[in-house]
Amino acid sequence: MTTNPWLIAIINMTIVFGVLIILGVIMSVIKVCDPTAKKKPAAKVAAPAAAPAVVAKKDNAEVIAVIAAAVAACGCSADQIACIRRIPSNGWTVNAREEVMNVRKECF
């Protein structure tokens, strides 16, 4: 039994770094034989060129009318709308995250 603090610190550091090395090796082995990893696709055979598909644009007249009505309901005129464009549809996700954070703030 030793009471030398330097020897105890060296023993503890050796144990900690040994465990970290073992965990690193385990993670490397898991990364190599991960069954959930996406497989690289096999070589694709070139398909004959097809005529480009014509994509019909959606008529957004109804959406524009609703947005103009909402702007008018806020007290602005529809003439003040400079541009209407779609944004990525992750608004619900962002809103849910903000709601969770607000609930956490209220709880603590």
N, CA, C and O atoms as a GROMACS GRO file, in nm:
protein
  432
    1MET      N    1   0.086  -0.117   0.000
    1MET     CA    2   0.000   0.000   0.000
    1MET      C    3   0.090   0.123   0.000
    1MET      O    4   0.184   0.134   0.078
    2THR      N    5   0.059   0.214  -0.088
    2THR     CA    6   0.140   0.334  -0.098
    2THR      C    7   0.056   0.457  -0.068
    2THR      O    8  -0.064   0.459  -0.096
    3THR      N    9   0.119   0.558  -0.014
    3THR     CA   10   0.051   0.683   0.013
    3THR      C   11   0.112   0.797  -0.069
    3THR      O   12   0.078   0.914  -0.051
    4ASN      N   13   0.202   0.760  -0.160
    4ASN     CA   14   0.265   0.859  -0.246
    4ASN      C   15   0.162   0.910  -0.346
    4ASN      O   16   0.113   0.832  -0.428
    5PRO      N   17   0.126   1.039  -0.342
    5PRO     CA   18   0.020   1.090  -0.431
    5PRO      C   19   0.060   1.085  -0.578
    5PRO      O   20  -0.027   1.067  -0.663
    6TRP      N   21   0.188   1.099  -0.610
    6TRP     CA   22   0.232   1.094  -0.749
    6TRP      C   23   0.215   0.955  -0.808
    6TRP      O   24   0.174   0.940  -0.923
    7LEU      N   25   0.246   0.854  -0.729
    7LEU     CA   26   0.231   0.716  -0.776
    7LEU      C   27   0.083   0.682  -0.796
    7LEU      O   28   0.047   0.615  -0.893
    8ILE      N   29  -0.001   0.729  -0.704
    8ILE     CA   30  -0.145   0.705  -0.717
    8ILE      C   31  -0.199   0.776  -0.842
    8ILE      O   32  -0.282   0.721  -0.914
    9ALA      N   33  -0.152   0.899  -0.867
    9ALA     CA   34  -0.197   0.972  -0.986
    9ALA      C   35  -0.154   0.901  -1.114
    9ALA      O   36  -0.232   0.892  -1.208
   10ILE      N   37  -0.031   0.850  -1.117
   10ILE     CA   38   0.017   0.778  -1.236
   10ILE      C   39  -0.063   0.650  -1.258
   10ILE      O   40  -0.097   0.618  -1.372
   11ILE      N   41  -0.093   0.579  -1.151
   11ILE     CA   42  -0.172   0.455  -1.164
   11ILE      C   43  -0.312   0.488  -1.216
   11ILE      O   44  -0.364   0.420  -1.305
   12ASN      N   45  -0.373   0.594  -1.161
   12ASN     CA   46  -0.508   0.631  -1.205
   12ASN      C   47  -0.509   0.677  -1.351
   12ASN      O   48  -0.598   0.640  -1.426
   13MET      N   49  -0.410   0.756  -1.390
   13MET     CA   50  -0.402   0.802  -1.529
   13MET      C   51  -0.381   0.684  -1.624
   13MET      O   52  -0.438   0.682  -1.733
   14THR      N   53  -0.301   0.588  -1.584
   14THR     CA   54  -0.278   0.469  -1.666
   14THR      C   55  -0.408   0.392  -1.686
   14THR      O   56  -0.438   0.346  -1.796
   15ILE      N   57  -0.484   0.378  -1.580
   15ILE     CA   58  -0.611   0.305  -1.590
   15ILE      C   59  -0.708   0.381  -1.681
   15ILE      O   60  -0.772   0.319  -1.766
   16VAL      N   61  -0.718   0.512  -1.664
   16VAL     CA   62  -0.812   0.591  -1.745
   16VAL      C   63  -0.775   0.583  -1.892
   16VAL      O   64  -0.861   0.556  -1.976
   17PHE      N   65  -0.647   0.606  -1.926
   17PHE     CA   66  -0.609   0.603  -2.066
   17PHE      C   67  -0.615   0.462  -2.124
   17PHE      O   68  -0.642   0.446  -2.243
   18GLY      N   69  -0.591   0.361  -2.042
   18GLY     CA   70  -0.607   0.223  -2.089
   18GLY      C   71  -0.751   0.193  -2.128
   18GLY      O   72  -0.777   0.132  -2.231
   19VAL      N   73  -0.843   0.238  -2.044
   19VAL     CA   74  -0.985   0.217  -2.075
   19VAL      C   75  -1.024   0.295  -2.200
   19VAL      O   76  -1.100   0.244  -2.283
   20LEU      N   77  -0.973   0.418  -2.215
   20LEU     CA   78  -1.004   0.496  -2.335
   20LEU      C   79  -0.951   0.428  -2.461
   20LEU      O   80  -1.017   0.428  -2.565
   21ILE      N   81  -0.832   0.372  -2.454
   21ILE     CA   82  -0.776   0.300  -2.569
   21ILE      C   83  -0.860   0.179  -2.603
   21ILE      O   84  -0.886   0.152  -2.721
   22ILE      N   85  -0.903   0.106  -2.502
   22ILE     CA   86  -0.987  -0.013  -2.525
   22ILE      C   87  -1.120   0.029  -2.589
   22ILE      O   88  -1.167  -0.036  -2.682
   23LEU      N   89  -1.180   0.138  -2.540
   23LEU     CA   90  -1.305   0.186  -2.600
   23LEU      C   91  -1.285   0.230  -2.745
   23LEU      O   92  -1.372   0.208  -2.829
   24GLY      N   93  -1.171   0.292  -2.774
   24GLY     CA   94  -1.141   0.332  -2.911
   24GLY      C   95  -1.130   0.212  -3.003
   24GLY      O   96  -1.177   0.216  -3.116
   25VAL      N   97  -1.066   0.106  -2.954
   25VAL     CA   98  -1.053  -0.016  -3.034
   25VAL      C   99  -1.190  -0.078  -3.058
   25VAL      O  100  -1.219  -0.124  -3.168
   26ILE      N  101  -1.273  -0.080  -2.955
   26ILE     CA  102  -1.408  -0.136  -2.969
   26ILE      C  103  -1.489  -0.056  -3.072
   26ILE      O  104  -1.560  -0.114  -3.153
   27MET      N  105  -1.478   0.079  -3.067
   27MET     CA  106  -1.550   0.161  -3.164
   27MET      C  107  -1.500   0.137  -3.306
   27MET      O  108  -1.579   0.138  -3.400
   28SER      N  109  -1.371   0.117  -3.322
   28SER     CA  110  -1.317   0.090  -3.456
   28SER      C  111  -1.368  -0.044  -3.510
   28SER      O  112  -1.401  -0.055  -3.628
   29VAL      N  113  -1.375  -0.144  -3.423
   29VAL     CA  114  -1.426  -0.275  -3.465
   29VAL      C  115  -1.572  -0.265  -3.504
   29VAL      O  116  -1.615  -0.324  -3.603
   30ILE      N  117  -1.650  -0.190  -3.425
   30ILE     CA  118  -1.792  -0.174  -3.457
   30ILE      C  119  -1.810  -0.099  -3.588
   30ILE      O  120  -1.898  -0.132  -3.667
   31LYS      N  121  -1.726   0.002  -3.613
   31LYS     CA  122  -1.736   0.078  -3.737
   31LYS      C  123  -1.706  -0.010  -3.858
   31LYS      O  124  -1.767   0.007  -3.963
   32VAL      N  125  -1.612  -0.104  -3.843
   32VAL     CA  126  -1.576  -0.191  -3.955
   32VAL      C  127  -1.688  -0.289  -3.986
   32VAL      O  128  -1.719  -0.312  -4.103
   33CYS      N  129  -1.748  -0.347  -3.885
   33CYS     CA  130  -1.851  -0.450  -3.910
   33CYS      C  131  -1.990  -0.401  -3.868
   33CYS      O  132  -2.067  -0.477  -3.809
   34ASP      N  133  -2.022  -0.276  -3.899
   34ASP     CA  134  -2.152  -0.219  -3.867
   34ASP      C  135  -2.257  -0.270  -3.966
   34ASP      O  136  -2.247  -0.242  -4.086
   35PRO      N  137  -2.357  -0.344  -3.918
   35PRO     CA  138  -2.458  -0.397  -4.010
   35PRO      C  139  -2.559  -0.290  -4.054
   35PRO      O  140  -2.630  -0.310  -4.153
   36THR      N  141  -2.567  -0.179  -3.984
   36THR     CA  142  -2.664  -0.076  -4.020
   36THR      C  143  -2.607   0.028  -4.116
   36THR      O  144  -2.681   0.116  -4.161
   37ALA      N  145  -2.479   0.020  -4.148
   37ALA     CA  146  -2.419   0.118  -4.238
   37ALA      C  147  -2.475   0.099  -4.378
   37ALA      O  148  -2.507  -0.012  -4.421
   38LYS      N  149  -2.487   0.211  -4.449
   38LYS     CA  150  -2.538   0.204  -4.586
   38LYS      C  151  -2.432   0.141  -4.675
   38LYS      O  152  -2.315   0.178  -4.671
   39LYS      N  153  -2.476   0.048  -4.753
   39LYS     CA  154  -2.386  -0.020  -4.845
   39LYS      C  155  -2.363   0.067  -4.967
   39LYS      O  156  -2.452   0.141  -5.010
   40LYS      N  157  -2.244   0.060  -5.024
   40LYS     CA  158  -2.215   0.132  -5.146
   40LYS      C  159  -2.288   0.064  -5.260
   40LYS      O  160  -2.283  -0.059  -5.272
   41PRO      N  161  -2.356   0.140  -5.344
   41PRO     CA  162  -2.431   0.078  -5.454
   41PRO      C  163  -2.335   0.014  -5.554
   41PRO      O  164  -2.224   0.062  -5.578
   42ALA      N  165  -2.382  -0.094  -5.610
   42ALA     CA  166  -2.302  -0.163  -5.712
   42ALA      C  167  -2.297  -0.075  -5.837
   42ALA      O  168  -2.373   0.020  -5.852
   43ALA      N  169  -2.206  -0.110  -5.924
   43ALA     CA  170  -2.191  -0.031  -6.048
   43ALA      C  171  -2.322  -0.034  -6.124
   43ALA      O  172  -2.378  -0.141  -6.151
   44LYS      N  173  -2.370   0.083  -6.159
   44LYS     CA  174  -2.497   0.093  -6.229
   44LYS      C  175  -2.473   0.085  -6.378
   44LYS      O  176  -2.376   0.140  -6.431
   45VAL      N  177  -2.564   0.016  -6.445
   45VAL     CA  178  -2.559   0.007  -6.590
   45VAL      C  179  -2.634   0.127  -6.644
   45VAL      O  180  -2.746   0.156  -6.602
   46ALA      N  181  -2.574   0.196  -6.738
   46ALA     CA  182  -2.637   0.316  -6.792
   46ALA      C  183  -2.763   0.278  -6.868
   46ALA      O  184  -2.762   0.192  -6.956
   47ALA      N  185  -2.871   0.344  -6.830
   47ALA     CA  186  -2.999   0.319  -6.897
   47ALA      C  187  -3.006   0.406  -7.022
   47ALA      O  188  -2.942   0.511  -7.029
   48PRO      N  189  -3.083   0.362  -7.119
   48PRO     CA  190  -3.096   0.445  -7.239
   48PRO      C  191  -3.160   0.579  -7.202
   48PRO      O  192  -3.247   0.586  -7.115
   49ALA      N  193  -3.117   0.682  -7.269
   49ALA     CA  194  -3.167   0.815  -7.238
   49ALA      C  195  -3.314   0.825  -7.275
   49ALA      O  196  -3.354   0.794  -7.387
   50ALA      N  197  -3.392   0.869  -7.180
   50ALA     CA  198  -3.536   0.885  -7.203
   50ALA      C  199  -3.566   1.032  -7.221
   50ALA      O  200  -3.488   1.119  -7.183
   51ALA      N  201  -3.679   1.058  -7.280
   51ALA     CA  202  -3.720   1.196  -7.299
   51ALA      C  203  -3.744   1.259  -7.162
   51ALA      O  204  -3.801   1.194  -7.074
   52PRO      N  205  -3.700   1.381  -7.142
   52PRO     CA  206  -3.720   1.444  -7.010
   52PRO      C  207  -3.867   1.456  -6.978
   52PRO      O  208  -3.949   1.494  -7.062
   53ALA      N  209  -3.899   1.423  -6.855
   53ALA     CA  210  -4.037   1.429  -6.812
   53ALA      C  211  -4.078   1.574  -6.792
   53ALA      O  212  -4.004   1.653  -6.735
   54VAL      N  213  -4.194   1.607  -6.839
   54VAL     CA  214  -4.245   1.742  -6.824
   54VAL      C  215  -4.317   1.749  -6.691
   54VAL      O  216  -4.416   1.678  -6.668
   55VAL      N  217  -4.268   1.834  -6.604
   55VAL     CA  218  -4.328   1.849  -6.473
   55VAL      C  219  -4.421   1.968  -6.477
   55VAL      O  220  -4.380   2.081  -6.504
   56ALA      N  221  -4.546   1.941  -6.449
   56ALA     CA  222  -4.644   2.048  -6.450
   56ALA      C  223  -4.627   2.130  -6.323
   56ALA      O  224  -4.625   2.076  -6.212
   57LYS      N  225  -4.616   2.262  -6.340
   57LYS     CA  226  -4.605   2.348  -6.223
   57LYS      C  227  -4.742   2.356  -6.156
   57LYS      O  228  -4.846   2.362  -6.222
   58LYS      N  229  -4.737   2.356  -6.024
   58LYS     CA  230  -4.860   2.366  -5.949
   58LYS      C  231  -4.912   2.509  -5.957
   58LYS      O  232  -4.835   2.604  -5.956
   59ASP      N  233  -5.040   2.521  -5.966
   59ASP     CA  234  -5.101   2.653  -5.969
   59ASP      C  235  -5.109   2.704  -5.826
   59ASP      O  236  -5.187   2.653  -5.745
   60ASN      N  237  -5.028   2.803  -5.796
   60ASN     CA  238  -5.023   2.856  -5.660
   60ASN      C  239  -5.111   2.978  -5.642
   60ASN      O  240  -5.093   3.054  -5.547
   61ALA      N  241  -5.207   2.998  -5.730
   61ALA     CA  242  -5.293   3.116  -5.722
   61ALA      C  243  -5.370   3.119  -5.591
   61ALA      O  244  -5.386   3.225  -5.530
   62GLU      N  245  -5.419   3.003  -5.547
   62GLU     CA  246  -5.496   2.998  -5.423
   62GLU      C  247  -5.407   3.032  -5.304
   62GLU      O  248  -5.449   3.105  -5.213
   63VAL      N  249  -5.284   2.978  -5.303
   63VAL     CA  250  -5.192   3.005  -5.193
   63VAL      C  251  -5.158   3.153  -5.189
   63VAL      O  252  -5.154   3.213  -5.081
   64ILE      N  253  -5.134   3.213  -5.305
   64ILE     CA  254  -5.102   3.355  -5.311
   64ILE      C  255  -5.220   3.439  -5.263
   64ILE      O  256  -5.201   3.540  -5.195
   65ALA      N  257  -5.340   3.397  -5.299
   65ALA     CA  258  -5.459   3.471  -5.254
   65ALA      C  259  -5.474   3.464  -5.102
   65ALA      O  260  -5.511   3.563  -5.039
   66VAL      N  261  -5.446   3.350  -5.044
   66VAL     CA  262  -5.457   3.335  -4.899
   66VAL      C  263  -5.352   3.420  -4.829
   66VAL      O  264  -5.380   3.483  -4.727
   67ILE      N  265  -5.230   3.422  -4.883
   67ILE     CA  266  -5.125   3.503  -4.823
   67ILE      C  267  -5.159   3.651  -4.833
   67ILE      O  268  -5.138   3.726  -4.738
   68ALA      N  269  -5.210   3.694  -4.947
   68ALA     CA  270  -5.250   3.833  -4.965
   68ALA      C  271  -5.362   3.870  -4.867
   68ALA      O  272  -5.362   3.980  -4.813
   69ALA      N  273  -5.456   3.779  -4.845
   69ALA     CA  274  -5.565   3.804  -4.751
   69ALA      C  275  -5.511   3.815  -4.609
   69ALA      O  276  -5.558   3.898  -4.531
   70ALA      N  277  -5.414   3.732  -4.574
   70ALA     CA  278  -5.356   3.738  -4.440
   70ALA      C  279  -5.281   3.869  -4.419
   70ALA      O  280  -5.289   3.929  -4.312
   71VAL      N  281  -5.209   3.913  -4.522
   71VAL     CA  282  -5.138   4.042  -4.513
   71VAL      C  283  -5.239   4.155  -4.500
   71VAL      O  284  -5.218   4.247  -4.422
   72ALA      N  285  -5.347   4.149  -4.576
   72ALA     CA  286  -5.450   4.252  -4.568
   72ALA      C  287  -5.517   4.252  -4.430
   72ALA      O  288  -5.552   4.359  -4.379
   73ALA      N  289  -5.534   4.135  -4.370
   73ALA     CA  290  -5.595   4.126  -4.238
   73ALA      C  291  -5.505   4.186  -4.130
   73ALA      O  292  -5.554   4.229  -4.026
   74CYS      N  293  -5.375   4.190  -4.156
   74CYS     CA  294  -5.281   4.249  -4.060
   74CYS      C  295  -5.275   4.401  -4.073
   74CYS      O  296  -5.208   4.466  -3.994
   75GLY      N  297  -5.344   4.456  -4.170
   75GLY     CA  298  -5.349   4.600  -4.185
   75GLY      C  299  -5.262   4.653  -4.298
   75GLY      O  300  -5.252   4.775  -4.314
   76CYS      N  301  -5.200   4.570  -4.374
   76CYS     CA  302  -5.118   4.614  -4.487
   76CYS      C  303  -5.196   4.590  -4.615
   76CYS      O  304  -5.295   4.517  -4.616
   77SER      N  305  -5.152   4.652  -4.722
   77SER     CA  306  -5.219   4.628  -4.848
   77SER      C  307  -5.148   4.517  -4.925
   77SER      O  308  -5.030   4.488  -4.900
   78ALA      N  309  -5.219   4.456  -5.015
   78ALA     CA  310  -5.160   4.348  -5.095
   78ALA      C  311  -5.052   4.401  -5.188
   78ALA      O  312  -4.969   4.324  -5.236
   79ASP      N  313  -5.054   4.531  -5.214
   79ASP     CA  314  -4.951   4.591  -5.300
   79ASP      C  315  -4.814   4.594  -5.232
   79ASP      O  316  -4.712   4.610  -5.299
   80GLN      N  317  -4.812   4.580  -5.100
   80GLN     CA  318  -4.686   4.585  -5.026
   80GLN      C  319  -4.611   4.452  -5.028
   80GLN      O  320  -4.498   4.445  -4.980
   81ILE      N  321  -4.671   4.350  -5.083
   81ILE     CA  322  -4.605   4.220  -5.093
   81ILE      C  323  -4.504   4.226  -5.206
   81ILE      O  324  -4.541   4.248  -5.321
   82ALA      N  325  -4.378   4.209  -5.172
   82ALA     CA  326  -4.273   4.216  -5.274
   82ALA      C  327  -4.249   4.081  -5.338
   82ALA      O  328  -4.228   4.073  -5.459
   83CYS      N  329  -4.253   3.976  -5.260
   83CYS     CA  330  -4.218   3.844  -5.312
   83CYS      C  331  -4.282   3.738  -5.225
   83CYS      O  332  -4.291   3.753  -5.103
   84ILE      N  333  -4.324   3.631  -5.287
   84ILE     CA  334  -4.374   3.514  -5.215
   84ILE      C  335  -4.296   3.395  -5.264
   84ILE      O  336  -4.295   3.364  -5.383
   85ARG      N  337  -4.229   3.328  -5.172
   85ARG     CA  338  -4.155   3.207  -5.209
   85ARG      C  339  -4.164   3.106  -5.097
   85ARG      O  340  -4.177   3.142  -4.979
   86ARG      N  341  -4.157   2.983  -5.134
   86ARG     CA  342  -4.166   2.876  -5.035
   86ARG      C  343  -4.034   2.863  -4.960
   86ARG      O  344  -3.927   2.883  -5.016
   87ILE      N  345  -4.045   2.830  -4.832
   87ILE     CA  346  -3.927   2.803  -4.752
   87ILE      C  347  -3.923   2.654  -4.724
   87ILE      O  348  -4.025   2.587  -4.741
   88PRO      N  349  -3.808   2.599  -4.682
   88PRO     CA  350  -3.803   2.456  -4.652
   88PRO      C  351  -3.909   2.421  -4.548
   88PRO      O  352  -3.941   2.501  -4.460
   89SER      N  353  -3.962   2.302  -4.560
   89SER     CA  354  -4.075   2.261  -4.477
   89SER      C  355  -4.033   2.207  -4.342
   89SER      O  356  -4.091   2.110  -4.294
   90ASN      N  357  -3.933   2.266  -4.279
   90ASN     CA  358  -3.894   2.220  -4.147
   90ASN      C  359  -3.948   2.312  -4.039
   90ASN      O  360  -3.900   2.311  -3.926
   91GLY      N  361  -4.048   2.393  -4.073
   91GLY     CA  362  -4.108   2.485  -3.977
   91GLY      C  363  -4.172   2.413  -3.859
   91GLY      O  364  -4.162   2.460  -3.746
   92TRP      N  365  -4.236   2.302  -3.884
   92TRP     CA  366  -4.300   2.227  -3.776
   92TRP      C  367  -4.194   2.173  -3.680
   92TRP      O  368  -4.214   2.174  -3.559
   93THR      N  369  -4.083   2.127  -3.734
   93THR     CA  370  -3.977   2.073  -3.650
   93THR      C  371  -3.918   2.182  -3.562
   93THR      O  372  -3.898   2.162  -3.442
   94VAL      N  373  -3.890   2.296  -3.620
   94VAL     CA  374  -3.833   2.406  -3.544
   94VAL      C  375  -3.931   2.451  -3.436
   94VAL      O  376  -3.891   2.479  -3.323
   95ASN      N  377  -4.058   2.459  -3.470
   95ASN     CA  378  -4.159   2.500  -3.374
   95ASN      C  379  -4.167   2.400  -3.258
   95ASN      O  380  -4.180   2.441  -3.143
   96ALA      N  381  -4.160   2.272  -3.287
   96ALA     CA  382  -4.165   2.171  -3.182
   96ALA      C  383  -4.045   2.183  -3.090
   96ALA      O  384  -4.059   2.170  -2.968
   97ARG      N  385  -3.926   2.206  -3.146
   97ARG     CA  386  -3.807   2.222  -3.063
   97ARG      C  387  -3.818   2.343  -2.972
   97ARG      O  388  -3.784   2.336  -2.854
   98GLU      N  389  -3.867   2.454  -3.027
   98GLU     CA  390  -3.883   2.574  -2.946
   98GLU      C  391  -3.982   2.551  -2.833
   98GLU      O  392  -3.963   2.598  -2.721
   99GLU      N  393  -4.089   2.479  -2.863
   99GLU     CA  394  -4.189   2.451  -2.761
   99GLU      C  395  -4.131   2.366  -2.649
   99GLU      O  396  -4.159   2.390  -2.531
  100VAL      N  397  -4.051   2.266  -2.684
  100VAL     CA  398  -3.988   2.181  -2.583
  100VAL      C  399  -3.895   2.264  -2.495
  100VAL      O  400  -3.895   2.248  -2.373
  101MET      N  401  -3.818   2.352  -2.557
  101MET     CA  402  -3.725   2.434  -2.479
  101MET      C  403  -3.801   2.528  -2.385
  101MET      O  404  -3.758   2.550  -2.272
  102ASN      N  405  -3.912   2.584  -2.432
  102ASN     CA  406  -3.991   2.672  -2.347
  102ASN      C  407  -4.052   2.597  -2.230
  102ASN      O  408  -4.059   2.650  -2.119
  103VAL      N  409  -4.096   2.474  -2.254
  103VAL     CA  410  -4.153   2.394  -2.146
  103VAL      C  411  -4.044   2.360  -2.044
  103VAL      O  412  -4.070   2.362  -1.924
  104ARG      N  413  -3.924   2.330  -2.092
  104ARG     CA  414  -3.815   2.303  -1.997
  104ARG      C  415  -3.783   2.424  -1.913
  104ARG      O  416  -3.759   2.412  -1.793
  105LYS      N  417  -3.782   2.542  -1.974
  105LYS     CA  418  -3.754   2.664  -1.897
  105LYS      C  419  -3.860   2.687  -1.791
  105LYS      O  420  -3.828   2.732  -1.681
  106GLU      N  421  -3.986   2.656  -1.822
  106GLU     CA  422  -4.093   2.675  -1.725
  106GLU      C  423  -4.084   2.576  -1.611
  106GLU      O  424  -4.120   2.607  -1.498
  107CYS      N  425  -4.035   2.454  -1.640
  107CYS     CA  426  -4.028   2.351  -1.536
  107CYS      C  427  -3.914   2.376  -1.440
  107CYS      O  428  -3.924   2.342  -1.322
  108PHE      N  429  -3.807   2.434  -1.487
  108PHE     CA  430  -3.692   2.453  -1.400
  108PHE      C  431  -3.682   2.595  -1.366
  108PHE      O  432  -3.592   2.636  -1.292
   0.00000   0.00000   0.00000
